[in-house]
């Protein structure tokens, strides 16, 4: 699930989210459900960037509570679940009612997670064993042993206590196949790690292997019978048909809204960091980013084009989804987040020049900056009058309002594609020609699946079409007859 309580709004027609999963589960006629998850549940990546750590741990706690609310029984951890370390992982699972299992993952200093559990539902005893992969990079304070050896030890005893035996793994599809071939007696393997999308389960002897993609986009439903038949499996996509009705949030909808509020409160507490020291050395790190207001001073033709593109409107979807103070989202909707020379406060997406000597510049949050960006995009020329702050009644020409801004870290802009300008135009590392791979920093397979083929490779023809929409025009070169320089 990679830490998602709701699907990322950047994806077109996004699937997933705990609100949709809760509705799907409520609609099941058979209420004797056993819910299992194969790991990489809590976080999207490891290691976790420093600027996201507090937010990520808060989000992981809420995600576990949401899993409890929907009745999840068992999770086998993945390596990303340790993105904040083993101690943080143990703190989170200690506060949860969900059973975390792993027969072959131990702490070097002693015991860690139980190997298995038996759950009785609908008159059927279901034994569940947890296994993880040996080749996966686990934290240094943990040790992993052979999954097959652990299964050979645990399966016979667990089988004697169960009518149906499930092994939940985090090791990848290829290793699941090896496990099924090597260890008899397993009815079901629910796998993860390789993020395989098995629309039809794999049958290895009497063992059936299931994987249901990733990011909670699909839920696999398997009817359990004793003896287990493997028939009746279906994959259900968590699409918009499972959303809350407009204006009528469910209990899970209210919970997700509470989470967003907590994220805002957490990031609101951070001190607004503004650099007010005059930078005399042009190579100093404080002078690394110009932001679009600096670029616009010389590159007016390019600025006039950019301000009307989707990149210049990138802040608005975050306001619509109330995610404008979520740093995980802001990272791809701004420039310089978490960089020592960039910004760290969600309440200072832009900074106005100080109006008096010795005073600090005025920081602007998303709700103050977004109306200006909207007017900037709609302005017919640099002389068009726009407003910059919500409490400012007097509008001024766009060129004058730009001059009031010291830095504007949002939205997506020149330095996202061309790299930080540093001491440009005198020297620097900016890139005039944007590499075609530069887009993938944000337009990844997870966030922009429509940019990729069904095989997961970049669709270069489609990407070329997308790039045309945001590629700035070149500045015309002076003619040979032009003596003005």
C-alpha positions in Angstrom: 0.0 0.0 0.0 3.1 2.2 0.3 1.6 4.5 3.0 -1.4 5.7 1.0 -4.6 6.4 2.9 -6.1 7.9 -0.2 -4.9 7.7 -3.8 -2.5 10.3 -5.1 -4.4 13.0 -6.9 -1.7 13.2 -9.6 -2.7 10.0 -11.2 -5.4 10.2 -13.8 -8.5 8.1 -12.7 -6.6 6.9 -9.6 -7.5 3.7 -7.9 -7.0 2.9 -4.2 -7.6 4.4 -0.8 -9.0 3.3 2.5 -12.3 5.0 2.0 -13.0 2.9 -1.1 -11.7 -0.3 0.6 -14.0 0.2 3.6 -17.0 0.5 1.2 -16.0 -2.6 -0.7 -15.6 -4.7 2.5 -19.0 -3.5 3.8 -20.6 -4.7 0.6 -19.4 -8.3 0.9 -22.3 -10.7 1.6 -20.0 -13.0 3.6 -19.0 -11.1 6.7 -16.6 -13.8 7.9 -13.6 -12.1 6.3 -9.9 -12.7 7.0 -7.9 -9.7 5.8 -4.1 -10.1 5.1 -1.5 -7.7 3.7 2.0 -8.7 2.3 4.0 -5.7 3.5 5.5 -2.4 2.3 2.4 -1.1 4.0 3.5 1.9 6.0 5.9 4.0 3.8 6.4 4.7 0.1 10.2 4.5 0.2 13.3 3.8 2.2 15.4 5.6 3.4 12.9 8.3 4.2 14.0 11.9 3.5 14.6 13.8 6.7 12.0 16.5 5.9 9.3 13.8 5.6 10.1 11.7 8.7 7.7 13.3 11.2 4.9 13.4 8.7 5.6 9.9 7.6 5.4 8.4 11.1 2.1 10.2 11.8 0.7 8.9 8.5 1.8 5.4 9.2 0.0 5.5 12.6 -3.2 6.7 10.9 -2.9 4.0 8.2 -2.6 1.3 10.8 -5.7 2.6 12.6 -7.5 2.7 9.3 -6.5 -1.0 8.8 -7.9 -1.8 12.2 -11.2 0.0 11.4 -11.6 -2.2 8.3 -10.8 -5.4 10.3 -7.4 -6.4 9.0 -6.0 -9.4 10.7 -2.4 -10.1 9.6 0.5 -8.1 8.0 3.9 -9.5 7.0 6.4 -6.6 7.0 8.3 -5.4 3.9 11.6 -3.6 3.9 9.9 -0.2 3.4 8.1 -0.7 6.7 11.4 -0.1 8.4 12.1 3.2 6.6 12.2 5.0 10.0 14.1 2.2 11.8 13.2 -0.9 13.8 12.4 1.0 17.0 9.8 3.2 15.2 8.3 0.1 13.6 8.0 -1.7 16.9 6.4 1.4 18.5 3.8 1.5 15.7 2.9 -2.2 15.8 2.8 -2.2 19.6 0.0 0.3 19.5 -1.9 -1.8 16.9 -4.2 -4.7 17.2 -3.1 -6.2 13.9 -0.8 -9.3 14.1 2.5 -8.8 12.4 4.1 -12.2 11.4 7.5 -13.2 10.2 8.9 -16.7 10.9 12.4 -16.0 9.4 13.0 -12.4 10.4 14.6 -12.0 13.8 16.3 -9.3 15.9 20.0 -10.0 16.4 19.4 -9.2 20.1 16.5 -11.6 20.6 12.9 -12.4 19.7 11.0 -10.2 17.2 7.7 -11.3 15.5 5.6 -14.4 15.9 5.9 -16.9 13.1 2.2 -17.8 12.6 -1.4 -17.6 13.9 -4.6 -19.5 13.6 -7.9 -17.7 13.0 -11.3 -19.3 13.1 -14.0 -17.7 10.9 -17.2 -19.2 9.7 -16.4 -22.6 11.2 -13.1 -22.9 9.3 -9.7 -22.9 11.0 -7.3 -20.8 9.0 -3.6 -21.1 9.7 -1.4 -18.1 8.6 2.4 -18.2 8.3 4.5 -15.1 7.6 7.8 -15.3 5.6 10.1 -12.6 4.1 12.8 -12.7 1.4 16.5 -13.4 2.1 17.9 -11.1 -0.6 16.0 -8.0 0.5 18.0 -5.3 2.4 16.6 -5.4 6.0 17.8 -3.1 8.8 21.3 -4.0 10.2 19.8 -4.9 13.6 17.7 -7.7 12.0 18.8 -11.0 10.6 16.9 -13.1 8.0 17.1 -16.9 7.4 15.9 -19.1 4.6 12.2 -18.8 3.9 12.0 -22.4 2.6 13.8 -23.8 5.6 11.5 -21.9 8.0 8.4 -23.1 6.0 9.5 -26.7 6.1 9.8 -26.4 9.9 6.5 -24.5 10.5 4.1 -25.8 7.9 3.6 -29.4 9.2 2.7 -28.3 12.8 0.5 -25.4 11.5 -1.2 -27.7 9.0 -2.3 -30.0 11.9 -4.1 -27.1 13.5 -5.8 -25.7 10.4 -8.4 -26.6 7.7 -6.8 -24.1 5.3 -3.1 -23.0 5.4 -2.1 -19.6 4.0 1.4 -18.3 3.7 1.7 -14.5 3.5 5.1 -13.5 2.0 7.2 -10.5 1.2 9.8 -11.9 -1.1 8.5 -11.6 -4.7 6.7 -13.8 -7.2 9.7 -15.9 -8.3 10.6 -16.8 -4.7 6.9 -17.7 -4.0 7.0 -20.2 -6.9 10.2 -21.7 -5.5 8.5 -21.9 -2.1 5.4 -23.7 -3.5 7.6 -26.2 -5.3 9.8 -26.9 -2.3 7.2 -27.1 0.6 4.1 -29.3 0.3 0.9 -28.6 2.3 0.5 -24.9 1.5 -3.0 -24.1 0.2 -2.5 -20.4 -0.6 0.4 -18.0 -0.9 -0.5 -14.3 -0.8 2.7 -12.6 -2.0 4.2 -9.1 -2.2 7.4 -7.2 -2.9 7.5 -7.7 -6.7 4.2 -5.8 -7.0 3.0 -8.4 -9.5 -0.5 -8.0 -10.9 -1.8 -11.6 -11.2 -5.2 -11.2 -12.8 -5.3 -15.0 -12.7 -3.6 -16.8 -9.8 -0.6 -19.0 -10.4 -1.1 -22.7 -9.7 1.9 -24.7 -8.6 0.9 -28.2 -7.7 -1.8 -27.9 -5.0 -0.7 -24.4 -4.0 -2.4 -21.3 -5.4 -0.4 -18.0 -5.5 -2.0 -14.6 -5.5 -0.7 -11.1 -5.9 -2.9 -8.0 -6.4 -0.7 -5.2 -7.8 0.3 -2.4 -5.4 -0.8 0.9 -3.7 -4.1 -0.7 -2.6 -5.4 -0.3 -6.2 -7.0 -3.8 -6.3 -8.3 -6.1 -3.6 -8.1 -9.8 -4.2 -11.0 -11.8 -2.8 -10.6 -15.6 -2.3 -13.5 -17.8 -1.0 -12.2 -20.2 1.6 -13.5 -23.8 1.7 -12.3 -26.9 3.5 -10.8 -28.5 1.6 -9.6 -25.5 -0.3 -10.7 -25.4 -4.0 -9.1 -22.1 -5.3 -12.3 -21.3 -7.2 -14.2 -18.1 -7.2 -11.2 -15.7 -6.9 -11.8 -12.1 -8.1 -9.9 -8.8 -8.3 -11.8 -5.7 -7.5 -10.5 -2.3 -8.5 -10.9 0.4 -5.9 -12.3 3.1 -8.3 -14.4 6.2 -7.9 -17.6 4.2 -7.8 -16.6 3.3 -4.2 -16.1 6.9 -3.1 -18.2 8.5 -0.3 -21.4 10.2 -1.6 -20.9 14.0 -2.1 -21.3 15.8 1.2 -21.9 12.6 3.1 -18.6 11.4 4.5 -18.5 7.9 5.9 -16.7 7.1 9.2 -13.6 6.3 7.2 -14.1 9.5 5.2 -14.2 11.5 8.5 -11.1 9.7 9.7 -9.1 10.5 6.5 -10.2 14.2 6.9 -9.0 14.1 10.5 -5.6 12.8 9.2 -5.3 15.7 6.8 -6.0 18.1 9.6 -3.3 16.5 11.8 -0.8 16.8 8.9 -1.6 20.5 8.6 -1.2 21.0 12.4 2.1 19.1 12.4 3.6 21.1 9.5 2.1 24.4 10.8 4.2 24.1 13.9 7.5 24.3 12.0 9.3 27.5 12.3 9.3 29.6 9.1 12.9 29.7 8.0 13.8 32.8 6.0 17.2 33.8 4.9 17.5 37.6 5.3 21.3 37.9 5.1 22.7 39.6 2.1 24.6 37.1 0.0 27.8 38.7 -1.3 29.3 35.5 -2.6 27.4 34.4 -5.7 28.5 30.8 -5.2 27.2 30.6 -1.6 24.6 27.9 -1.1 22.0 30.5 0.0 22.0 31.8 -3.6 21.4 28.4 -5.2 17.8 28.9 -6.3 16.5 31.9 -8.2 12.9 30.6 -8.5 10.7 31.8 -11.3 10.6 35.4 -10.2 14.4 35.6 -10.8 14.2 33.8 -14.1 11.4 36.1 -15.3 13.7 39.2 -15.0 15.6 38.2 -18.2 13.6 35.4 -19.8 10.3 37.2 -20.3 9.3 35.3 -23.4 9.8 32.0 -21.6 8.0 33.3 -18.5 5.0 34.5 -20.5 4.7 31.0 -22.0 5.3 29.1 -18.8 2.7 31.0 -16.7 -0.1 29.5 -18.9 1.1 25.9 -18.7 -0.1 23.1 -16.4 3.2 23.3 -14.5 2.4 26.9 -13.4 -1.0 25.6 -12.2 0.4 22.7 -10.2 -0.5 24.2 -6.8 -4.2 24.3 -7.4 -4.9 20.5 -7.3 -3.3 20.4 -3.8 -5.7 23.0 -2.6 -8.7 21.2 -4.1 -7.7 18.0 -2.4 -6.7 19.8 0.9 -3.1 18.4 0.5 -1.3 21.7 0.2 0.4 21.2 3.6 1.4 17.6 2.9 5.1 17.6 2.2 5.0 14.4 0.3 2.7 16.0 -2.2 4.5 19.4 -2.2 7.8 17.9 -3.1 6.6 17.5 -6.7 4.5 20.6 -6.8 7.3 23.0 -5.9 11.1 23.4 -6.1 13.7 23.2 -3.4 11.7 21.5 -0.6 14.1 20.1 1.9 17.2 21.5 0.2 19.4 23.5 2.6 19.2 26.4 0.3 15.5 25.8 -0.4 12.5 25.9 1.9 11.1 23.7 4.6 7.9 25.4 5.8 4.6 24.7 4.2 3.6 28.2 5.3 6.3 29.9 3.3 5.8 28.8 -0.3 6.7 32.3 -1.3 8.4 35.3 0.5 7.8 38.9 -0.2 10.7 41.4 -0.1 10.9 43.2 3.3 9.3 46.6 3.0 11.5 48.2 5.7 15.2 47.9 6.5 15.9 45.2 9.0 12.5 43.6 8.8 11.9 40.1 7.6 10.1 39.3 4.4 6.4 38.3 4.6 5.9 34.6 4.0 2.9 33.4 1.9 1.2 30.1 2.3 -0.6 28.2 -0.5 -4.0 29.8 0.2 -2.4 33.3 -0.3 -0.2 32.4 -3.2 -2.6 30.3 -5.3 -5.0 33.2 -6.1 -2.1 35.3 -7.4 -0.8 32.3 -9.5 -4.3 31.9 -11.0 -4.5 35.7 -11.9 -0.9 35.4 -13.3 -1.9 32.6 -15.6 -5.0 34.5 -16.8 -3.3 37.9 -17.3 -3.3 39.1 -20.9 0.1 40.8 -20.6 2.7 41.9 -18.0 0.7 45.2 -17.7 -2.5 43.4 -16.6 -3.4 44.3 -13.0 -3.4 41.4 -10.5 -3.5 41.1 -6.7 -0.9 39.4 -4.7 -2.3 39.0 -1.2 -5.8 38.1 -0.2 -6.1 41.1 2.2 -4.8 43.6 -0.5 -7.5 45.4 -2.3 -5.3 47.4 -4.6 -4.2 45.5 -7.7 -1.0 46.3 -9.6 0.5 45.3 -13.0 1.8 41.8 -13.0 5.4 43.0 -13.6 5.2 45.1 -10.4 3.8 42.3 -8.4 6.6 40.0 -9.5 9.1 42.5 -8.3 7.6 42.3 -4.8 8.4 38.6 -4.5 11.8 37.6 -3.2 11.4 33.9 -3.8 8.5 31.7 -4.8 9.1 28.0 -4.3 5.8 27.0 -5.8 4.6 25.9 -8.3 6.6 23.7 -10.7 8.9 26.0 -12.5 12.2 26.6 -14.4 14.6 25.0 -11.9 12.6 21.8 -11.6 13.6 21.0 -15.2 16.8 23.1 -15.7 18.4 22.5 -12.3 19.2 25.3 -9.8 20.5 28.3 -11.5 23.1 29.2 -8.9 25.2 32.1 -10.2 23.7 32.0 -13.7 24.1 33.9 -16.0 27.8 34.3 -15.0 28.4 30.6 -14.3 26.5 27.7 -12.9 25.2 24.2 -13.4 21.8 24.9 -15.0 20.9 22.7 -18.0 19.7 24.6 -21.1 18.5 21.4 -22.8 16.3 19.4 -20.5 17.1 15.7 -20.4 14.1 13.5 -21.3 14.6 11.5 -18.1 14.2 14.7 -16.0 10.4 14.3 -16.0 10.7 11.0 -14.2 11.6 12.6 -10.9 7.9 13.3 -10.5 6.1 11.6 -13.4 7.0 8.1 -12.1 5.1 4.9 -12.9 3.2 5.3 -9.6 2.1 8.9 -10.2 1.7 9.0 -14.0 1.0 5.4 -15.2 -0.4 6.8 -18.4 3.1 7.8 -19.4 4.2 4.1 -19.5 3.4 1.1 -21.5 1.7 -2.0 -20.1 5.1 -3.5 -19.7 6.2 -0.6 -17.4 8.5 1.1 -19.9 8.3 4.8 -20.8 6.0 5.5 -23.7 8.4 7.9 -25.4 5.9 9.0 -28.1 3.4 10.0 -25.5 6.1 11.7 -23.4 7.2 13.7 -26.4 3.7 15.0 -26.8 3.5 15.9 -23.2 6.8 17.7 -23.3 5.7 19.9 -26.3 2.9 21.3 -24.1 5.4 22.7 -21.5 8.6 23.3 -23.5 9.3 27.0 -23.5 10.0 28.7 -26.8 13.7 29.6 -27.6 14.8 33.1 -27.4 15.3 34.5 -31.0 19.0 35.2 -31.8 19.9 38.8 -32.9 20.3 39.1 -36.6 23.7 39.8 -38.1 22.5 43.3 -39.0 21.6 44.1 -35.4 24.5 46.2 -34.0 22.8 46.7 -30.6 24.5 43.6 -29.1 
